[in-house]
């Protein structure tokens, strides 16, 4: 979205722009007039074109990282803040932010806040290198241009809390709550960059893999419920799948999906654990089922059992980033809580 700044401020700028242009045409030899008019044109272009484009790019990247995390339904919209007069004229845009809904892990928040401005900084660095390599462009000119544009992502990453909370401030706040060190925080930001680049170049997202082949394709209601799970519409999906379970008692995917829904909703956790175990009994070779059982234990506070389960999932699929994130989150929880002497028995 390119932000539209209108009202009194716009009228003033347009008046100065047109008036300056006319004076410049009438008195072209006035050096001082020429200097100030040229600078004004630069400022106007920067404010009305470059800033809105960079803002649109950054907010798009925030959304891209969120989608790549498998939470496309968590994007609520764009919020634009203005300085407003008593007569409701919009004087100037002060802040633009992506509005999210739902629960994010602290590591996911760091990835969303840090990945976007750092990606813009990366794009600017690539542009700088290309500009330096191209002939007939003075290095001094491209450097000045790069420094002016570089202010945007740098300011985003600074811990500022004035009119709004900057991305840098949010990163610092979430890192403290997570108890993450500086290297760990930077690693999460790099994950955010990776998700952004993956979305840009692949146009896809890494999601929990559901085996649709185990469901009769004619049963569109069950397939629709599985899709609802992937869109984080857990309540409706659980209701549909509980009904479907009565006629599909040998389908591990249904057991697994209901368990995941209850875990995300933090409700019926005992039943969620039982259902996840049943899915494993029916198909003990599926890594996602162990991860679902892990998540059920995690949401119920049984961190030791959760850790055992996610390790079993990683034995089957060691490169899965979702499983790795779950393991990190469980280990963080274990360091903040008194360990409990639980053991796991997947044969029940």
C-alpha positions as CSV (number, residue, x, y, z in Angstrom):
1,X,0.0,0.0,0.0
2,X,1.4,3.4,-1.0
3,X,0.4,5.8,1.8
4,X,-1.7,8.8,0.7
5,X,-0.8,11.9,2.6
6,X,-3.4,14.6,2.0
7,X,-5.0,17.7,3.6
8,X,-3.4,21.0,4.5
9,X,0.2,19.7,4.4
10,X,-0.2,18.4,0.8
11,X,-1.7,21.7,-0.3
12,X,1.1,23.7,1.2
13,X,3.7,21.5,-0.5
14,X,2.0,21.6,-3.9
15,X,1.7,25.4,-3.6
16,X,5.4,25.8,-2.8
17,X,6.3,23.3,-5.6
18,X,4.3,25.1,-8.3
19,X,5.2,28.6,-7.1
20,X,8.9,27.6,-7.0
21,X,8.7,26.1,-10.5
22,X,7.2,29.4,-11.8
23,X,9.8,31.6,-10.1
24,X,12.5,29.3,-11.4
25,X,11.2,29.7,-14.9
26,X,10.9,33.5,-14.6
27,X,14.3,34.0,-12.8
28,X,16.5,31.1,-14.1
29,X,19.7,32.9,-13.3
30,X,19.1,33.3,-9.6
31,X,21.5,30.8,-8.1
32,X,20.0,30.9,-4.6
33,X,16.5,30.3,-5.9
34,X,17.8,27.5,-8.1
35,X,19.6,25.8,-5.1
36,X,16.6,25.9,-2.8
37,X,14.1,24.8,-5.4
38,X,16.3,21.8,-6.4
39,X,16.6,20.8,-2.8
40,X,12.9,21.2,-2.3
41,X,12.2,18.9,-5.3
42,X,14.5,16.3,-3.8
43,X,12.8,16.4,-0.4
44,X,9.3,16.2,-2.0
45,X,10.3,13.2,-4.2
46,X,11.8,11.5,-1.1
47,X,8.8,12.2,1.1
48,X,6.0,11.4,-1.4
49,X,7.6,8.6,-3.5
50,X,10.6,7.0,-1.9
51,X,9.4,6.9,1.8
52,X,5.9,5.4,0.8
53,X,7.6,2.8,-1.4
54,X,10.0,1.8,1.2
55,X,7.2,1.7,3.8
56,X,5.1,-0.4,1.5
57,X,8.1,-2.7,0.9
58,X,8.8,-3.1,4.6
59,X,5.2,-3.8,5.6
60,X,4.9,-6.3,2.7
61,X,8.0,-8.1,4.0
62,X,6.5,-8.2,7.5
63,X,3.5,-9.9,6.1
64,X,5.6,-12.2,3.9
65,X,7.5,-13.5,6.9
66,X,4.3,-14.1,8.8
67,X,2.8,-16.0,5.8
68,X,6.0,-18.1,5.5
69,X,5.7,-19.0,9.1
70,X,2.4,-20.7,8.2
71,X,0.2,-18.0,9.7
72,X,-1.4,-16.2,6.8
73,X,-4.7,-15.9,8.6
74,X,-3.0,-13.9,11.3
75,X,-2.5,-10.9,9.1
76,X,-5.3,-8.4,10.0
77,X,-4.4,-5.3,7.8
78,X,-2.3,-2.2,7.6
79,X,-2.6,0.7,10.1
80,X,-1.6,4.2,9.1
81,X,-1.2,7.0,11.7
82,X,-1.4,10.7,10.9
83,X,-1.1,14.0,12.6
84,X,-4.7,15.3,12.4
85,X,-6.1,18.8,12.8
86,X,-9.2,19.7,14.7
87,X,-11.0,19.8,11.4
88,X,-9.9,16.3,10.6
89,X,-7.4,17.3,8.0
90,X,-4.5,14.8,7.7
91,X,-1.3,16.8,8.0
92,X,1.4,14.1,7.8
93,X,1.9,10.4,8.1
94,X,3.8,9.5,11.3
95,X,3.8,5.7,11.3
96,X,2.7,2.7,9.3
97,X,2.4,-0.8,10.8
98,X,1.0,-4.2,9.9
99,X,-1.7,-5.3,12.3
100,X,-1.7,-8.9,13.3
101,X,-4.0,-11.1,15.3
102,X,-3.5,-14.4,17.1
103,X,-0.8,-15.7,19.3
104,X,2.8,-15.6,18.1
105,X,5.8,-17.2,19.7
106,X,8.4,-14.6,20.9
107,X,10.9,-16.0,18.3
108,X,8.4,-15.6,15.6
109,X,7.8,-11.9,16.6
110,X,11.6,-11.3,16.4
111,X,11.7,-12.8,13.0
112,X,8.8,-10.7,11.7
113,X,10.1,-7.4,13.2
114,X,13.8,-8.0,12.3
115,X,13.6,-9.8,8.9
116,X,11.8,-7.0,7.0
117,X,14.2,-4.0,7.7
118,X,17.2,-6.2,7.4
119,X,16.0,-7.5,4.0
120,X,15.6,-3.9,2.9
121,X,19.1,-3.1,4.1
122,X,20.3,-6.2,2.1
123,X,18.5,-5.0,-1.1
124,X,20.1,-1.5,-0.6
125,X,23.6,-3.1,-0.3
126,X,23.0,-5.0,-3.5
127,X,21.9,-1.8,-5.2
128,X,25.0,-0.1,-3.9
129,X,27.3,-2.7,-5.3
130,X,25.5,-2.6,-8.7
131,X,25.7,1.2,-8.7
132,X,29.4,1.2,-8.0
133,X,30.1,-1.4,-10.7
134,X,28.1,0.5,-13.4
135,X,30.1,2.9,-15.5
136,X,29.3,6.7,-15.7
137,X,28.1,6.8,-12.1
138,X,30.2,8.6,-9.6
139,X,30.9,6.6,-6.5
140,X,30.4,9.7,-4.3
141,X,26.9,10.2,-5.8
142,X,25.8,6.6,-5.3
143,X,27.2,6.6,-1.7
144,X,25.2,9.7,-0.8
145,X,22.1,8.3,-2.3
146,X,22.6,5.0,-0.4
147,X,23.2,6.7,2.9
148,X,20.0,8.7,2.6
149,X,18.0,5.5,1.8
150,X,19.9,3.5,4.4
151,X,18.5,5.8,7.1
152,X,15.1,4.1,6.7
153,X,16.0,0.5,7.7
154,X,18.5,1.7,10.2
155,X,15.9,3.8,12.0
156,X,13.5,0.9,11.9
157,X,16.0,-1.3,13.8
158,X,16.9,1.3,16.4
159,X,15.1,0.8,19.8
160,X,12.8,3.9,19.6
161,X,9.6,4.4,21.5
162,X,8.2,7.8,20.7
163,X,5.1,8.1,18.5
164,X,5.2,4.3,18.0
165,X,7.3,1.3,18.9
166,X,10.0,0.7,16.3
167,X,10.9,-2.8,15.1
168,X,14.2,-2.5,17.0
169,X,12.3,-1.7,20.3
170,X,10.0,-4.7,19.7
171,X,12.9,-7.0,19.0
172,X,14.7,-5.9,22.2
173,X,11.5,-6.3,24.3
174,X,10.8,-9.8,22.9
175,X,14.4,-10.9,23.2
176,X,14.4,-9.9,26.9
177,X,11.1,-11.8,27.5
178,X,12.5,-14.8,25.7
179,X,15.8,-14.6,27.6
180,X,17.7,-14.8,24.3
181,X,21.3,-13.6,24.0
182,X,22.5,-11.2,21.3
183,X,23.7,-14.0,19.0
184,X,20.4,-15.9,19.5
185,X,18.4,-12.8,18.7
186,X,20.5,-12.1,15.6
187,X,20.0,-15.7,14.5
188,X,16.2,-15.3,14.8
189,X,16.4,-12.1,12.7
190,X,18.4,-14.1,10.0
191,X,15.6,-16.7,10.0
192,X,13.2,-13.8,9.4
193,X,15.3,-12.8,6.4
194,X,15.3,-16.4,5.1
195,X,11.6,-16.6,5.4
196,X,11.2,-13.3,3.5
197,X,13.6,-14.4,0.7
198,X,11.9,-17.7,0.5
199,X,8.5,-16.0,0.0
200,X,9.9,-13.6,-2.6
201,X,11.6,-16.2,-4.7
202,X,9.5,-19.3,-4.2
203,X,6.1,-17.7,-3.4
204,X,5.4,-20.6,-1.0
205,X,5.4,-21.3,2.7
206,X,6.6,-24.2,4.8
207,X,3.6,-25.7,6.6
208,X,2.9,-28.8,8.6
209,X,2.5,-31.5,6.0
210,X,-0.9,-33.3,6.0
211,X,-1.3,-36.5,4.1
212,X,-4.4,-35.8,2.1
213,X,-4.2,-39.2,0.4
214,X,-5.5,-41.0,3.5
215,X,-8.9,-39.2,3.0
216,X,-11.4,-40.1,0.4
217,X,-11.3,-37.2,-2.0
218,X,-15.1,-37.4,-2.4
219,X,-15.4,-36.3,1.3
220,X,-14.9,-32.6,0.7
221,X,-16.1,-31.8,4.2
222,X,-13.0,-33.5,5.8
223,X,-10.7,-32.0,3.2
224,X,-12.2,-28.6,4.0
225,X,-11.6,-29.2,7.7
226,X,-7.9,-30.0,7.0
227,X,-7.6,-26.8,5.1
228,X,-9.2,-24.9,8.0
229,X,-6.5,-26.3,10.3
230,X,-3.8,-25.0,8.0
231,X,-5.5,-21.6,8.1
232,X,-5.6,-21.8,11.9
233,X,-9.4,-22.0,12.0
234,X,-9.1,-24.6,14.8
235,X,-12.5,-24.4,16.5
236,X,-14.5,-25.0,13.3
237,X,-12.1,-27.7,12.1
238,X,-12.2,-29.6,15.4
239,X,-16.0,-29.6,15.4
240,X,-16.1,-31.0,11.8
241,X,-13.4,-33.6,12.4
242,X,-14.9,-34.9,15.7
243,X,-18.0,-35.7,13.8
244,X,-16.0,-37.2,10.9
245,X,-14.1,-39.4,13.4
246,X,-17.2,-41.4,14.2
247,X,-17.2,-42.8,10.7
248,X,-13.4,-42.8,10.1
249,X,-12.0,-44.4,13.3
250,X,-9.0,-45.9,11.5
251,X,-7.8,-42.6,10.0
252,X,-4.7,-41.3,11.7
253,X,-4.9,-37.9,10.0
254,X,-8.2,-37.1,11.6
255,X,-6.9,-38.0,15.1
256,X,-3.8,-35.9,14.5
257,X,-5.6,-32.9,13.3
258,X,-8.1,-32.9,16.1
259,X,-5.3,-33.2,18.6
260,X,-3.5,-30.2,17.0
261,X,-6.6,-28.1,17.1
262,X,-7.2,-28.8,20.8
263,X,-3.5,-28.0,21.6
264,X,-3.7,-24.7,19.8
265,X,-7.0,-23.9,21.5
266,X,-5.5,-25.0,24.9
267,X,-8.7,-27.0,25.6
268,X,-9.5,-30.7,26.0
269,X,-5.7,-31.4,26.4
270,X,-6.2,-34.8,27.9
271,X,-8.2,-35.8,24.9
272,X,-5.7,-34.2,22.6
273,X,-2.9,-36.3,24.0
274,X,-5.0,-39.5,23.7
275,X,-5.9,-38.6,20.1
276,X,-2.3,-37.9,19.2
277,X,-1.2,-41.2,20.7
278,X,-3.8,-43.0,18.6
279,X,-2.5,-41.4,15.4
280,X,1.0,-42.7,16.3
281,X,-0.4,-46.1,17.0
282,X,-2.0,-46.2,13.5
283,X,1.1,-44.8,11.8
284,X,4.3,-44.8,13.9
285,X,6.4,-43.7,10.9
286,X,4.9,-40.2,10.6
287,X,7.1,-37.5,12.2
288,X,4.3,-34.9,12.3
289,X,2.3,-37.1,14.7
290,X,5.1,-37.1,17.2
291,X,5.4,-33.4,16.9
292,X,1.6,-33.0,17.5
293,X,1.9,-35.1,20.7
294,X,4.9,-33.0,21.7
295,X,2.8,-29.8,21.2
296,X,-0.1,-31.3,23.3
297,X,2.3,-32.0,26.1
298,X,3.9,-28.6,25.8
299,X,0.6,-26.8,26.0
300,X,-0.3,-28.9,29.1
301,X,3.0,-28.0,30.8
302,X,4.6,-31.4,30.5
303,X,7.9,-30.1,29.0
304,X,9.9,-33.3,29.6
305,X,7.5,-35.4,27.7
306,X,7.2,-32.8,25.0
307,X,11.0,-32.8,24.6
308,X,11.0,-36.6,24.2
309,X,8.3,-36.5,21.6
310,X,9.9,-33.8,19.5
311,X,13.2,-35.6,19.5
312,X,11.4,-38.7,18.1
313,X,10.0,-36.4,15.4
314,X,13.5,-35.1,14.6
315,X,14.8,-38.6,14.3
316,X,12.4,-39.2,11.4
317,X,12.7,-35.7,9.9
318,X,15.8,-33.9,11.2
319,X,15.7,-31.0,8.8
320,X,12.2,-29.8,9.7
321,X,12.4,-26.2,10.9
322,X,9.1,-26.4,12.7
323,X,10.3,-29.3,14.8
324,X,13.6,-27.5,15.5
325,X,11.7,-24.4,16.6
326,X,9.5,-26.5,18.9
327,X,12.6,-28.1,20.5
328,X,14.1,-24.7,21.2
329,X,10.9,-23.4,22.7
330,X,10.6,-26.5,25.0
331,X,14.3,-26.2,26.1
332,X,13.7,-22.5,26.9
333,X,10.6,-23.5,29.0
334,X,12.6,-26.2,30.8
335,X,15.3,-23.7,31.8
336,X,12.6,-21.4,33.4
337,X,10.7,-24.2,35.2
338,X,11.6,-26.9,37.7
339,X,12.2,-30.1,35.7
340,X,9.6,-32.8,36.4
341,X,10.3,-36.5,36.5
342,X,8.0,-37.6,33.7
343,X,8.7,-40.5,31.3
344,X,7.1,-41.2,28.0
345,X,5.4,-44.4,26.9
346,X,4.2,-44.2,23.3
347,X,2.9,-47.7,23.4
348,X,-0.1,-46.9,25.5
